[in-house]
Amino acid sequence: MTFSSFLANLIIPLNLSITLLLLAVIFFIIRWRKIAALIAASALAWLVFWSLPTTTLWAGGLLEQRYPYVAPLDLPKAQAIVVLGGNTMGGRKNWFKNDAHNKTWLRTDTAASLYRAERAPLIVVSGAAFDGGQSEAKMMTNALEQLGIPSTAIVQEDHSDTTYENALYTVQQLRQLHIDRILLVTSALHMPRAMASFQKQGITPIAASSPPQIVVPQKTGFSFWTPDMHTLNASRSIIKEYLGLLVYWVRGWV
């Protein structure tokens, strides 16, 4: 596990809160009671903060609104559509709804709608395998073919494990095809980091975000200020993006 991956897992609210509470117990045992109380209070505050829907709507909304969803016919034409992995198995339409009553919208759905709207004649899918099995690129290819996209219109990049590598390896393939203007497809939350990574590689990406997922649900009884475990679990994706932007900036990748 890399340091950035370790840090991303540590800062997840539940993980960090448990770590801090264990640290507080240690300080309590050695009779540093005031420090123990402060650490314990901080752990609980961090947990409650990220379990509130209003926190997710604020922090996640800031990222999603950078490159908002635009209907396919309202986007300009490009030479290719590039779809990034990372959401092959997910895609809840709304983070605040239970999975059982929550339809999905995958990045491949966005790419297919762009292709059918004749925004570009080619789709490049980018993503390696998580565990040595079938790559995300292959899984996305299968999904696109099921949506009626011809295999001749799909190019696979199956070596990238990170957003940085998505940009690096995909741009290498694009240059071989003499392509420098693309429609970039990923989640609205991930789009700021993805756009910055592709721009750093010297091509012209146009944001084609999937529909936003962090939106107020139209359901009775929804509260902005009531802690919710589903919201707490979803917060890890938001924290990952902010941490990712910081790490990429430090490394000069964006």
Summary of the structure (lengths in Angstrom):
residues: 254
radius of gyration: 20.3
end to end distance: 22.3
largest distance: 69.1
contacts: 812
relative contact order: 0.18
helix: 52%
strand: 9%
